[in-house]
Amino acid sequence: MKRLSFLLVLVLFLVGCVPVENNQPKAQGVSTSEAPVSVESQGNVVVAPSGPSGGGRTVKIIGGDEESLREFVQRWLTPAYTGAPGGETQVWMGAFPEKLPVDLPLPEGARIVASVQEPEVYTQVILDTALTSAEVTDFYSRTLSAAGWQSAPQAQQGGGFVGPEDSSLRYCLEGEKAYLEVWSLETPGGPTDVRLNLYPPANASFCRNSEQGSTDAGMSLIPSLVAPPGTRVTGGSSGSSGDGSANVSTDFESSLTVEELLAHYNAQLEEASWELVDQGVTQVVAWSTWKLKDQNGDEWGGTLFVLKGHLSETRRFAMFSVERAP
């Protein structure tokens, strides 16, 4: 994903500075207008807006011309290691690929920045839209459901702690015909960045429920725990054991108190069908305990901790662990 994020900077430059011949029929309500790019005349420096994970960072492309930038994109996307898969990666400026195996809906007025089609049966479409992230979620929930897509199994929905920018929608079409991730992030003063990651056909692990009784049974019961807006995640880990117990943890920066953070994560556990047993709060630590009965009728217990770091007023640590009842 790193190279695709960096590619966004390059395609923004190419779209903004180079006329693109596009024989694709324009989708209704979809704009393919040029992207705004600031160009400094001295030193041929191109300053492109940062991507979703830029954190306010700007990217400068110094020197070169259209030909050299296109050469760099080709070299950057060409694997340079032994055993790399064969095939051809194609970058489509301001358009869908010519042959997209399934139809992908677009919000009205959305602008296609670029599409990257990998030979390993993977396509990413980068969009800009005036919709908020919540409106993007609502749009794709409605339109994909109407087109026969279903939510991917819970075990494949990013279980564990994730940053506010890392939450996504995940769908499967007709079993394993296709798998789609929808990522969106609002950028300050700009459009919402949307990424559509399409895998046709889907990897079997994406669209199948985890086998009951596997070593990851506990991990499959941990929902995606999305951090509050304004949180900066600095690290995390996860683990599981042969008896099915599992745990996830995260380090992050937040101005919220441990009590506020506990309430935030408690709400997500309740939404994932966990039942609150008890909870408590001090100035340094907040905790809650949970219970759940899985599809096999087995009972599970869960424990959530949120700790305040002692070296920084904003440093926080959180952990959620689950284990099967004896």
Backbone bond lengths (Angstrom), bond angles and torsions (degrees), N, CA, C in turn:
res aa  C-N    CA-C-N  psi(-1)  N-CA   C-N-CA  omega(-1)  CA-C   N-CA-C  phi
1 M - - - 1.453 - - 1.520 111.32 -
2 K 1.347 117.26 -24.61 1.448 119.98 -178.23 1.512 111.18 -59.37
3 R 1.355 115.43 -45.12 1.450 116.58 -176.59 1.519 111.73 -68.80
4 L 1.335 118.63 -30.37 1.452 120.50 177.74 1.515 111.09 -69.99
5 S 1.338 117.55 -36.75 1.460 120.46 176.98 1.512 110.33 -63.92
6 F 1.340 116.31 -42.52 1.448 119.01 178.77 1.515 110.58 -67.91
7 L 1.315 116.95 -34.70 1.453 121.45 179.29 1.514 111.36 -58.57
8 L 1.338 118.13 -32.89 1.456 121.28 179.61 1.509 110.99 -55.05
9 V 1.342 116.92 -40.85 1.465 120.58 178.83 1.511 110.27 -60.55
10 L 1.331 115.96 -43.59 1.461 119.67 -176.98 1.516 112.57 -69.47
11 V 1.325 116.44 -42.67 1.460 118.35 -178.43 1.517 110.61 -68.28
12 L 1.318 118.09 -32.27 1.461 119.99 175.18 1.524 110.43 -61.69
13 F 1.338 115.81 -39.57 1.457 118.99 177.25 1.517 110.96 -64.30
14 L 1.330 115.87 -48.55 1.458 119.80 -176.45 1.517 112.00 -64.34
15 V 1.324 117.33 -40.94 1.459 120.67 178.77 1.509 110.32 -64.60
16 G 1.329 117.47 -39.15 1.454 120.90 -174.92 1.504 113.03 -76.40
17 C 1.362 117.75 -23.72 1.460 119.70 -172.05 1.515 113.91 -116.20
18 V 1.323 118.26 -11.34 1.456 120.61 -174.29 1.515 110.25 -126.34
19 P 1.343 118.80 127.83 1.472 119.50 174.72 1.509 109.38 -63.10
20 V 1.325 115.88 135.05 1.464 120.90 -179.05 1.519 109.48 -113.50
21 E 1.324 115.25 122.61 1.456 119.29 176.73 1.504 108.38 -82.04
22 N 1.318 116.55 117.38 1.454 120.99 -174.73 1.520 109.60 -124.80
23 N 1.327 115.89 108.59 1.458 120.51 179.96 1.508 112.53 -90.50
24 Q 1.348 116.44 3.78 1.453 120.12 178.81 1.526 110.30 -71.19
25 P 1.314 118.76 139.38 1.456 119.62 171.32 1.511 109.38 -65.77
26 K 1.329 116.99 131.33 1.457 120.86 -177.64 1.516 110.01 -73.79
27 A 1.351 115.59 128.13 1.460 119.80 177.92 1.516 110.34 -65.92
28 Q 1.323 116.16 146.61 1.446 120.34 -178.64 1.523 110.60 -60.67
29 G 1.322 115.62 129.67 1.452 120.62 177.32 1.510 113.74 77.81
30 V 1.354 118.47 10.95 1.453 121.12 -178.20 1.507 109.93 -110.86
31 S 1.319 116.30 127.76 1.448 122.02 179.20 1.510 109.78 -99.49
32 T 1.342 117.35 139.63 1.455 121.46 173.79 1.522 109.71 -120.92
33 S 1.329 115.77 35.28 1.457 120.79 -178.83 1.512 110.79 -67.91
34 E 1.335 115.65 165.37 1.446 120.89 -175.05 1.512 111.55 -69.36
35 A 1.344 115.89 148.33 1.452 121.51 179.32 1.510 110.34 -86.15
36 P 1.349 119.28 140.94 1.450 121.06 179.46 1.516 111.05 -71.88
37 V 1.338 116.69 124.80 1.455 122.31 177.56 1.514 108.22 -134.88
38 S 1.344 117.07 132.62 1.450 121.92 179.22 1.512 109.37 -89.70
39 V 1.337 117.37 127.07 1.456 121.85 -178.41 1.517 109.35 -117.51
40 E 1.343 117.19 124.12 1.446 122.05 175.81 1.517 108.56 -90.55
41 S 1.325 116.80 126.99 1.451 120.83 -174.01 1.522 112.49 -66.91
42 Q 1.352 118.27 -37.42 1.445 119.91 -178.27 1.528 110.25 -79.08
43 G 1.318 115.75 128.25 1.459 119.98 176.90 1.511 113.55 77.41
44 N 1.331 118.44 6.11 1.459 121.47 177.47 1.524 110.72 50.58
45 V 1.331 116.29 57.65 1.455 122.55 -178.32 1.523 109.69 -104.21
46 V 1.323 116.73 125.83 1.451 121.73 177.33 1.523 108.24 -105.27
47 V 1.352 117.20 123.18 1.449 121.88 178.54 1.518 108.10 -106.43
48 A 1.321 116.52 112.68 1.462 121.32 -176.82 1.511 109.86 -103.60
49 P 1.332 117.50 147.11 1.465 119.81 177.70 1.512 111.11 -62.36
50 S 1.350 116.13 147.46 1.459 120.22 -178.03 1.511 110.84 -72.68
51 G 1.335 115.85 156.19 1.453 121.52 178.79 1.512 111.45 -84.42
52 P 1.337 118.03 -170.63 1.454 122.70 -174.88 1.513 113.85 -58.84
53 S 1.340 117.53 -31.92 1.455 119.74 -177.75 1.518 111.79 -102.53
54 G 1.339 116.43 15.38 1.451 119.27 -174.46 1.504 114.24 -70.44
55 G 1.321 118.91 -25.55 1.445 121.05 178.35 1.510 112.55 59.87
56 G 1.355 118.51 34.06 1.447 121.53 -179.40 1.516 112.81 88.20
57 R 1.320 118.61 -0.93 1.458 121.97 -179.68 1.520 110.45 -73.88
58 T 1.341 116.50 144.25 1.458 121.07 172.02 1.522 108.46 -107.87
59 V 1.314 116.18 156.07 1.463 121.81 -178.85 1.519 108.32 -121.42
60 K 1.326 116.82 127.71 1.462 121.63 179.47 1.516 110.05 -109.42
61 I 1.316 116.02 129.46 1.465 122.29 174.26 1.515 106.23 -106.83
62 I 1.307 117.00 111.64 1.463 122.38 -171.19 1.516 110.18 -104.66
63 G 1.319 115.61 126.17 1.450 121.33 176.84 1.510 112.65 78.52
64 G 1.333 115.19 179.44 1.453 120.31 177.65 1.505 113.63 84.30
65 D 1.319 115.36 179.14 1.451 122.48 179.14 1.527 107.59 -144.66
66 E 1.334 116.61 -171.76 1.463 119.62 -178.46 1.522 111.82 -56.71
67 E 1.332 117.21 -43.94 1.456 120.31 -176.68 1.530 111.54 -64.18
68 S 1.349 116.34 -44.01 1.462 118.96 -178.56 1.523 111.81 -69.40
69 L 1.342 117.35 -34.23 1.459 119.81 177.77 1.520 111.50 -69.52
70 R 1.323 116.69 -39.19 1.454 119.34 176.53 1.537 110.85 -65.24
71 E 1.324 116.15 -37.41 1.461 119.20 176.52 1.525 110.38 -63.51
72 F 1.340 116.67 -41.33 1.459 120.05 179.86 1.525 111.20 -64.21
73 V 1.352 117.59 -42.67 1.460 120.50 178.10 1.525 109.90 -58.64
74 Q 1.329 116.63 -44.33 1.463 120.29 -179.86 1.527 111.09 -62.80
75 R 1.338 116.90 -45.17 1.462 120.19 -179.57 1.522 111.35 -67.91
76 W 1.349 117.41 -38.40 1.462 121.98 -178.60 1.524 111.40 -63.92
77 L 1.333 116.11 -37.00 1.451 120.66 -177.29 1.526 113.47 -90.46
78 T 1.333 117.30 -1.51 1.461 120.86 178.74 1.526 109.42 -93.99
79 P 1.344 119.04 116.37 1.465 120.85 179.98 1.523 110.92 -58.68
80 A 1.337 116.04 138.00 1.462 120.78 -177.52 1.520 111.21 -119.33
81 Y 1.338 116.44 34.16 1.454 119.69 -179.02 1.528 109.65 -126.57
82 T 1.303 115.71 154.85 1.464 121.38 -179.03 1.529 110.70 -64.57
83 G 1.316 115.68 133.85 1.459 120.37 178.70 1.513 114.31 86.44
84 A 1.337 117.33 8.06 1.461 120.08 178.70 1.526 109.82 -63.15
85 P 1.338 117.35 143.88 1.472 119.59 -179.26 1.518 111.32 -64.56
86 G 1.327 115.23 147.88 1.452 119.99 178.32 1.513 111.11 -81.92
87 G 1.309 115.48 -174.06 1.459 119.98 -179.81 1.519 112.17 106.91
88 E 1.308 115.64 -174.78 1.456 121.73 -174.70 1.519 111.15 -125.66
89 T 1.329 116.91 128.44 1.461 122.53 172.41 1.524 108.27 -89.78
90 Q 1.330 116.76 131.54 1.455 121.05 -179.73 1.524 110.33 -119.91
91 V 1.334 115.94 136.25 1.458 122.95 177.29 1.520 108.08 -113.26
92 W 1.327 115.35 121.35 1.461 120.74 -178.80 1.532 108.29 -107.16
93 M 1.325 116.52 118.24 1.452 120.82 -177.46 1.530 110.48 -82.56
94 G 1.341 116.27 119.78 1.458 120.72 174.73 1.512 114.86 66.42
95 A 1.345 118.05 24.12 1.466 118.80 -176.08 1.521 110.67 -157.31
96 F 1.347 114.96 161.86 1.447 120.93 168.35 1.528 109.08 -70.19
97 P 1.349 118.39 158.33 1.463 120.06 169.49 1.530 110.42 -60.01
98 E 1.334 116.29 155.64 1.462 120.07 -179.48 1.519 111.35 -60.97
99 K 1.335 116.16 -40.74 1.460 120.41 -178.62 1.522 109.17 -118.36
100 L 1.319 116.09 95.03 1.456 121.67 175.58 1.519 107.24 -100.93
101 P 1.326 118.98 122.23 1.471 120.99 -171.34 1.522 114.62 -66.15
102 V 1.320 118.85 -21.79 1.461 121.85 177.60 1.521 108.39 -136.24
103 D 1.322 116.24 157.68 1.458 120.71 178.25 1.524 109.91 -79.76
104 L 1.335 116.20 133.55 1.455 121.36 176.94 1.523 108.99 -116.82
105 P 1.331 117.50 122.89 1.469 119.46 179.89 1.522 110.86 -74.39
106 L 1.325 116.16 151.65 1.453 122.27 177.31 1.525 109.68 -126.30
107 P 1.324 118.04 139.13 1.464 119.78 176.15 1.524 110.21 -61.68
108 E 1.309 116.46 148.51 1.457 120.77 179.04 1.522 110.35 -59.65
109 G 1.331 115.96 131.67 1.456 120.91 179.75 1.509 114.77 83.11
110 A 1.331 119.03 -0.85 1.458 120.88 -179.77 1.524 110.30 -66.83
111 R 1.322 115.76 148.27 1.467 121.53 178.67 1.516 109.39 -112.48
112 I 1.326 116.22 123.98 1.466 120.47 176.21 1.526 108.06 -78.74
113 V 1.311 116.91 117.38 1.458 121.17 176.94 1.526 109.31 -78.80
114 A 1.321 116.30 -51.39 1.461 120.61 179.77 1.523 108.91 -169.57
115 S 1.326 115.01 163.29 1.460 122.56 172.76 1.512 108.37 -128.78
116 V 1.335 116.20 138.87 1.467 121.44 178.14 1.519 107.60 -121.08
117 Q 1.334 116.40 119.75 1.457 121.40 -177.85 1.523 108.72 -112.87
118 E 1.346 114.89 114.72 1.454 121.19 -177.59 1.529 110.60 -91.60
119 P 1.344 117.63 152.97 1.468 119.93 179.59 1.526 112.42 -68.70
120 E 1.367 117.39 -19.32 1.464 119.96 179.29 1.525 111.25 -81.12
121 V 1.314 117.99 32.48 1.462 124.35 178.99 1.533 109.85 54.70
122 Y 1.297 115.49 59.73 1.466 121.76 178.44 1.524 108.34 -145.84
123 T 1.335 115.56 134.05 1.457 120.63 178.38 1.521 109.33 -133.24
124 Q 1.328 116.35 134.13 1.461 120.75 171.55 1.521 108.75 -116.98
125 V 1.349 114.83 129.53 1.461 121.54 175.54 1.528 107.34 -111.24
126 I 1.324 116.96 127.85 1.463 122.90 -178.96 1.522 108.43 -105.37
127 L 1.327 116.33 125.26 1.467 121.90 -175.76 1.528 111.02 -125.13
128 D 1.315 115.04 155.65 1.456 123.31 164.25 1.516 108.14 -116.96
129 T 1.337 117.19 139.14 1.457 120.73 177.37 1.517 109.81 -146.17
130 A 1.326 115.71 152.56 1.461 121.01 177.12 1.524 112.06 -80.46
131 L 1.341 117.92 -7.90 1.460 121.11 179.73 1.533 110.87 -70.47
132 T 1.308 116.81 152.80 1.456 121.21 171.59 1.526 108.99 -76.32
133 S 1.332 116.59 168.10 1.468 119.77 177.91 1.523 111.16 -60.21
134 A 1.347 116.03 -39.05 1.466 119.68 178.51 1.521 110.85 -63.72
135 E 1.328 117.49 -39.28 1.472 121.31 178.72 1.527 111.08 -69.81
136 V 1.342 116.78 -34.96 1.467 120.27 175.62 1.528 109.85 -63.63
137 T 1.334 116.06 -44.51 1.463 120.60 177.69 1.516 111.13 -58.93
138 D 1.327 117.15 -45.83 1.456 121.01 -179.92 1.527 111.21 -63.97
139 F 1.336 117.11 -41.98 1.466 121.21 -179.24 1.521 111.04 -60.22
140 Y 1.341 116.64 -49.99 1.460 119.33 -176.57 1.523 112.05 -73.79
141 S 1.322 117.82 -31.41 1.460 119.37 175.36 1.523 110.67 -60.65
142 R 1.334 116.60 -42.10 1.466 121.28 -178.22 1.525 111.70 -74.00
143 T 1.315 116.31 -51.87 1.471 119.79 -172.42 1.527 112.35 -70.80
144 L 1.317 117.83 -38.08 1.461 119.65 179.61 1.522 111.24 -70.70
145 S 1.322 117.22 -40.36 1.471 120.16 177.09 1.520 110.73 -60.68
146 A 1.337 115.95 -41.60 1.467 119.90 179.49 1.522 111.85 -65.89
147 A 1.339 117.62 -25.37 1.461 121.90 -178.57 1.524 112.39 -93.25
148 G 1.342 117.82 7.84 1.454 120.70 175.51 1.509 115.71 96.29
149 W 1.348 118.22 1.92 1.455 120.75 177.03 1.526 109.15 -76.96
150 Q 1.338 116.25 149.13 1.456 122.09 176.75 1.521 109.57 -127.88
151 S 1.332 116.50 150.75 1.462 120.19 178.72 1.512 109.99 -59.25
152 A 1.335 116.06 138.75 1.462 120.67 178.19 1.517 109.37 -64.92
153 P 1.332 118.00 154.51 1.467 120.26 178.21 1.515 111.76 -52.28
154 Q 1.322 116.02 146.04 1.462 121.45 -175.13 1.523 112.32 -54.83
155 A 1.318 116.25 -36.36 1.463 119.05 -177.94 1.515 112.44 -63.01
156 Q 1.354 117.04 -19.38 1.457 120.31 -179.54 1.519 112.03 -101.74
157 Q 1.327 118.59 13.22 1.450 120.29 -175.03 1.516 112.60 -101.71
158 G 1.324 115.98 38.68 1.441 119.31 173.04 1.505 114.29 70.03
159 G 1.359 118.56 38.79 1.445 121.51 -178.13 1.516 112.03 -52.99
160 G 1.335 116.31 139.45 1.455 121.25 -179.30 1.513 111.72 113.50
161 F 1.319 115.87 -177.79 1.458 121.07 -178.38 1.527 110.56 -77.78
162 V 1.321 115.77 131.55 1.462 121.29 176.95 1.513 108.88 -135.83
163 G 1.333 116.14 155.49 1.450 121.26 178.74 1.515 111.28 -71.87
164 P 1.337 117.78 164.77 1.464 120.67 -179.01 1.520 112.73 -61.86
165 E 1.342 117.11 -23.92 1.465 119.68 -179.85 1.518 112.12 -91.06
166 D 1.335 117.85 -3.62 1.460 121.07 -173.71 1.522 114.65 -99.01
167 S 1.329 117.51 -3.32 1.454 118.83 -178.82 1.525 109.65 -74.64
168 S 1.309 116.58 147.12 1.457 119.30 -178.20 1.520 109.72 -152.08
169 L 1.337 114.40 166.85 1.460 121.96 172.69 1.519 107.42 -98.15
170 R 1.341 116.83 142.13 1.458 120.79 -179.67 1.529 109.00 -133.40
171 Y 1.338 115.85 127.17 1.458 121.23 -174.32 1.519 111.22 -132.46
172 C 1.334 114.87 152.48 1.460 122.59 174.47 1.527 108.79 -123.11
173 L 1.327 116.33 145.44 1.457 121.75 -179.46 1.518 109.67 -115.71
174 E 1.336 115.62 121.73 1.464 122.53 175.22 1.530 111.23 47.94
175 G 1.317 114.64 61.06 1.460 119.88 179.98 1.509 111.48 77.10
176 E 1.334 116.04 -99.18 1.460 120.20 -178.23 1.528 112.16 -123.56
177 K 1.345 117.12 22.93 1.464 119.82 179.41 1.514 110.97 -63.13
178 A 1.342 116.97 -40.00 1.460 120.56 179.82 1.526 109.38 -159.44
179 Y 1.334 115.10 154.02 1.458 122.73 177.38 1.517 107.16 -129.11
180 L 1.338 116.89 134.86 1.463 121.10 -175.47 1.517 110.54 -133.26
181 E 1.339 116.07 132.21 1.457 123.01 171.02 1.516 108.70 -109.40
182 V 1.326 116.83 136.02 1.466 122.07 177.14 1.524 107.52 -119.56
183 W 1.329 116.53 111.53 1.456 122.52 178.54 1.527 109.13 -109.53
184 S 1.314 117.02 140.57 1.463 119.65 177.64 1.515 109.72 -145.28
185 L 1.319 115.84 145.01 1.454 121.53 178.14 1.520 109.46 -148.60
186 E 1.321 115.59 126.55 1.457 120.32 176.79 1.525 108.99 -75.83
187 T 1.331 116.47 132.94 1.458 121.46 178.46 1.526 108.84 -106.47
188 P 1.343 118.40 136.78 1.466 121.34 -177.16 1.522 112.09 -57.38
189 G 1.331 116.13 124.20 1.450 121.02 177.28 1.515 115.07 70.37
190 G 1.325 117.95 10.07 1.459 119.92 -177.55 1.506 111.69 -138.88
191 P 1.333 117.27 -174.12 1.467 120.60 179.72 1.524 111.51 -72.66
192 T 1.298 115.62 166.35 1.471 121.31 175.15 1.522 108.90 -80.16
193 D 1.321 116.10 128.89 1.461 122.06 178.73 1.523 108.49 -83.86
194 V 1.339 117.19 125.20 1.465 122.74 -179.27 1.521 108.56 -122.70
195 R 1.340 115.81 133.79 1.466 120.92 175.26 1.529 108.43 -121.57
196 L 1.313 116.73 126.52 1.462 122.84 174.90 1.526 107.31 -106.95
197 N 1.329 116.87 112.26 1.461 121.97 -179.62 1.525 108.98 -105.89
198 L 1.320 116.51 111.91 1.463 122.23 -172.39 1.518 111.12 -112.37
199 Y 1.349 115.67 130.14 1.461 122.43 176.36 1.526 108.00 -122.34
200 P 1.342 118.53 101.58 1.469 119.30 174.96 1.529 109.85 -117.59
201 P 1.320 121.25 121.56 1.471 125.60 -4.92 1.518 110.87 -75.78
202 A 1.316 115.96 167.06 1.451 120.54 -178.14 1.515 111.16 -73.90
203 N 1.326 115.98 145.07 1.454 120.28 167.79 1.528 107.78 -60.19
204 A 1.315 116.98 136.00 1.465 120.42 -174.25 1.523 112.22 -55.56
205 S 1.335 116.83 -33.46 1.465 119.61 -177.34 1.522 112.45 -71.80
206 F 1.333 117.72 -19.29 1.457 120.98 -178.57 1.529 112.18 -72.81
207 C 1.320 116.80 -37.71 1.461 120.44 -168.61 1.528 114.12 -117.25
208 R 1.311 117.50 13.85 1.456 120.60 175.89 1.520 109.59 -115.77
209 N 1.309 115.52 142.04 1.453 119.80 174.50 1.522 109.70 -66.55
210 S 1.330 115.84 144.58 1.460 119.58 176.83 1.523 109.65 -60.86
211 E 1.335 116.29 141.40 1.453 119.90 178.74 1.519 109.91 -63.69
212 Q 1.311 115.13 130.36 1.457 119.60 179.90 1.531 109.66 -63.12
213 G 1.324 115.95 140.27 1.453 120.60 179.90 1.511 113.88 85.94
214 S 1.353 118.98 0.46 1.450 120.56 178.82 1.517 109.65 -75.30
215 T 1.347 116.09 167.91 1.459 120.44 -179.01 1.516 111.60 -65.93
216 D 1.341 118.39 -15.62 1.453 121.87 -179.99 1.523 111.63 -99.75
217 A 1.326 117.27 16.64 1.460 119.40 -179.05 1.515 111.29 -59.43
218 G 1.336 116.92 -41.95 1.456 119.92 178.75 1.513 112.15 -66.40
219 M 1.332 116.63 -42.06 1.468 120.25 179.83 1.520 111.14 -61.56
220 S 1.332 117.55 -34.28 1.459 120.68 -178.70 1.520 112.24 -67.86
221 L 1.330 117.28 -16.76 1.466 120.94 179.93 1.526 112.45 -92.10
222 I 1.314 116.91 -4.91 1.468 120.50 178.69 1.526 108.66 -88.79
223 P 1.320 118.18 117.76 1.467 120.01 -178.73 1.519 111.51 -77.90
224 S 1.312 116.27 172.19 1.458 121.36 172.87 1.519 108.37 -71.28
225 L 1.326 117.58 121.26 1.461 123.25 -177.95 1.524 107.97 -108.94
226 V 1.328 115.04 97.29 1.464 121.70 -172.48 1.525 110.07 -85.65
227 A 1.320 116.45 129.31 1.461 121.98 -179.70 1.525 111.05 -67.63
228 P 1.328 118.36 155.96 1.464 121.16 179.18 1.530 111.33 -66.53
229 P 1.327 118.09 156.35 1.461 120.79 175.28 1.528 110.73 -55.82
230 G 1.324 116.52 143.57 1.443 120.74 -179.96 1.514 114.26 87.94
231 T 1.313 117.50 -2.96 1.459 122.16 179.66 1.528 110.13 -83.34
232 R 1.330 116.24 140.85 1.463 120.86 174.99 1.521 108.75 -115.34
233 V 1.330 115.68 108.32 1.468 121.18 -179.17 1.522 109.23 -78.15
234 T 1.334 117.34 129.65 1.460 121.80 -177.06 1.523 113.16 -112.01
235 G 1.322 118.68 -10.74 1.453 120.13 179.13 1.509 111.07 -179.85
236 G 1.328 115.93 173.39 1.453 119.87 179.92 1.511 110.96 -178.70
237 S 1.328 115.76 164.44 1.457 120.16 178.69 1.519 109.20 -155.73
238 S 1.334 116.39 167.75 1.457 121.83 177.72 1.518 108.38 -153.08
239 G 1.329 115.50 159.59 1.452 119.30 178.77 1.513 111.09 -165.13
240 S 1.326 116.70 159.16 1.460 121.64 178.19 1.517 108.46 -146.81
241 S 1.336 116.29 164.44 1.456 120.86 -178.04 1.516 109.81 -129.60
242 G 1.331 116.20 172.43 1.455 121.14 -175.98 1.512 114.11 -65.39
243 D 1.338 117.84 -20.76 1.466 118.95 -180.00 1.528 112.36 -88.33
244 G 1.331 116.63 4.95 1.458 120.21 177.53 1.506 114.63 96.57
245 S 1.330 119.34 -12.31 1.462 120.39 179.06 1.525 109.86 -68.39
246 A 1.322 116.32 151.33 1.453 120.88 -176.49 1.519 109.54 -152.49
247 N 1.327 115.66 160.40 1.460 120.29 177.42 1.512 110.65 -151.00
248 V 1.326 116.08 151.83 1.458 123.11 174.78 1.518 107.64 -134.20
249 S 1.322 116.87 148.70 1.459 120.35 179.31 1.515 110.24 -145.99
250 T 1.340 116.37 163.49 1.453 121.32 -179.34 1.516 110.39 -152.74
251 D 1.325 115.99 147.97 1.462 123.63 169.54 1.518 107.13 -110.70
252 F 1.324 117.16 137.41 1.455 118.15 -179.00 1.528 111.29 -157.41
253 E 1.322 115.21 166.82 1.461 123.26 176.58 1.526 108.13 -108.11
254 S 1.336 116.40 129.82 1.460 120.65 -179.50 1.525 109.59 -156.45
255 S 1.325 116.58 145.13 1.466 121.63 176.27 1.529 111.34 -86.97
256 L 1.331 117.64 -7.43 1.460 121.20 -179.93 1.529 110.82 -74.18
257 T 1.325 116.70 150.91 1.454 121.30 176.65 1.521 109.85 -75.74
258 V 1.330 116.19 164.87 1.466 119.34 178.88 1.531 110.48 -63.61
259 E 1.323 117.46 -31.79 1.467 120.20 178.15 1.521 110.85 -67.50
260 E 1.345 117.29 -42.16 1.463 120.92 178.28 1.531 110.92 -65.86
261 L 1.326 116.45 -39.18 1.461 120.08 178.77 1.530 111.13 -67.59
262 L 1.338 116.78 -38.75 1.464 119.90 177.43 1.529 110.26 -60.47
263 A 1.324 116.78 -45.76 1.467 120.46 179.21 1.530 110.93 -61.36
264 H 1.331 116.22 -38.45 1.468 121.06 -179.70 1.530 110.47 -62.58
265 Y 1.332 117.37 -48.23 1.457 120.46 -178.27 1.534 112.34 -76.45
266 N 1.328 117.19 -31.71 1.472 119.99 176.31 1.522 111.14 -57.49
267 A 1.331 116.28 -42.05 1.460 120.54 -178.75 1.525 111.34 -60.93
268 Q 1.332 116.93 -36.40 1.463 120.28 -179.84 1.525 111.50 -73.61
269 L 1.312 117.35 -34.37 1.467 120.07 176.16 1.527 111.01 -67.36
270 E 1.325 116.43 -40.48 1.469 119.98 177.40 1.528 110.37 -63.28
271 E 1.318 116.62 -39.86 1.466 120.62 179.01 1.525 110.76 -64.08
272 A 1.342 116.96 -27.96 1.469 121.54 179.30 1.526 111.86 -89.90
273 S 1.343 117.54 16.57 1.467 124.46 173.52 1.526 114.58 78.79
274 W 1.343 118.06 10.30 1.451 119.41 171.41 1.527 109.00 -76.49
275 E 1.336 117.24 144.40 1.469 122.54 -178.06 1.528 109.93 -108.44
276 L 1.319 116.36 125.02 1.459 121.48 -178.15 1.527 110.95 -68.31
277 V 1.339 115.53 132.96 1.462 121.63 177.97 1.520 110.81 -103.91
278 D 1.336 116.68 -48.09 1.458 120.82 -177.94 1.526 108.65 -161.46
279 Q 1.342 117.24 163.77 1.449 121.49 177.30 1.519 109.85 -158.76
280 G 1.325 115.66 162.12 1.453 120.60 179.51 1.520 110.32 -159.91
281 V 1.346 116.31 160.17 1.457 121.58 -175.70 1.525 110.20 -143.39
282 T 1.336 116.70 137.09 1.454 123.42 166.41 1.526 106.75 -125.72
283 Q 1.323 118.31 -174.99 1.458 120.22 179.10 1.530 111.56 -70.29
284 V 1.305 116.62 -21.88 1.461 120.43 -174.24 1.524 113.40 -107.64
285 V 1.323 118.40 -32.42 1.455 120.86 -175.04 1.530 110.55 -137.26
286 A 1.332 115.24 143.32 1.466 122.11 172.18 1.520 106.84 -126.57
287 W 1.335 117.08 141.50 1.462 119.93 -176.54 1.524 110.19 -143.30
288 S 1.308 115.01 158.48 1.467 121.14 174.23 1.521 107.98 -151.38
289 T 1.336 115.65 148.36 1.465 121.18 177.59 1.520 109.31 -117.94
290 W 1.346 115.72 151.67 1.453 121.43 -169.22 1.523 111.19 -140.50
291 K 1.344 115.55 163.46 1.463 121.14 172.36 1.522 109.11 -140.75
292 L 1.333 114.90 154.98 1.467 120.99 -177.28 1.523 108.44 -156.36
293 K 1.323 116.71 144.09 1.465 121.87 173.30 1.526 107.42 -112.40
294 D 1.349 116.53 123.00 1.456 119.96 -176.23 1.535 111.48 -81.77
295 Q 1.340 116.37 -176.54 1.453 121.78 -175.73 1.522 112.39 -64.96
296 N 1.321 117.59 -22.83 1.464 121.32 178.33 1.521 112.96 -87.94
297 G 1.327 115.59 -2.35 1.454 119.53 -177.98 1.516 113.87 88.04
298 D 1.346 117.31 1.65 1.462 120.29 177.40 1.523 110.09 -74.86
299 E 1.328 116.16 143.36 1.451 120.91 -179.97 1.533 110.13 -97.11
300 W 1.339 114.32 141.77 1.456 121.49 -178.61 1.525 109.52 -128.62
301 G 1.310 115.30 150.67 1.456 121.54 173.38 1.516 109.93 -116.80
302 G 1.324 116.49 148.26 1.461 121.03 179.06 1.521 110.80 -134.67
303 T 1.329 116.59 149.14 1.461 121.87 178.52 1.524 109.24 -134.74
304 L 1.315 116.19 128.49 1.463 122.59 179.35 1.524 109.18 -115.26
305 F 1.347 116.84 129.25 1.459 122.85 175.12 1.524 109.26 -121.36
306 V 1.320 117.22 139.62 1.457 122.59 169.42 1.528 107.26 -128.49
307 L 1.337 117.26 120.74 1.455 122.53 -175.39 1.520 111.35 -115.26
308 K 1.313 116.32 147.13 1.461 122.91 174.08 1.520 108.67 -94.93
309 G 1.339 116.57 129.23 1.459 120.02 178.34 1.524 111.48 -70.93
310 H 1.336 117.12 147.43 1.464 120.24 -177.87 1.523 113.17 -93.21
311 L 1.347 117.92 -9.80 1.458 120.80 -178.81 1.519 112.67 -95.22
312 S 1.327 117.36 -12.12 1.464 121.40 -178.82 1.519 109.19 -149.68
313 E 1.325 116.66 142.32 1.463 121.17 -179.57 1.516 112.68 -67.07
314 T 1.331 117.02 -22.33 1.469 120.22 -176.14 1.531 112.81 -108.45
315 R 1.314 118.19 -2.02 1.469 119.97 -177.99 1.525 110.14 -76.56
316 R 1.353 116.79 133.84 1.460 122.41 -179.15 1.536 109.63 -135.24
317 F 1.329 114.84 154.99 1.456 121.82 175.48 1.526 107.52 -137.26
318 A 1.323 117.01 137.11 1.460 121.26 179.00 1.526 110.03 -134.52
319 M 1.327 116.03 146.56 1.463 121.26 177.60 1.521 109.36 -145.24
320 F 1.331 115.90 139.05 1.458 121.85 173.71 1.521 107.80 -128.61
321 S 1.341 117.07 125.28 1.457 121.95 -179.26 1.515 109.83 -125.44
322 V 1.331 116.38 147.26 1.460 121.73 178.87 1.510 109.54 -130.83
323 E 1.332 117.25 149.83 1.451 121.44 175.45 1.526 109.36 -150.55
324 R 1.323 114.94 148.59 1.450 120.58 179.71 1.528 109.75 -75.30
325 A 1.342 116.17 137.54 1.466 119.87 179.24 1.528 109.18 -67.94
326 P 1.346 118.32 142.61 1.477 120.66 -179.53 1.520 111.61 -66.99
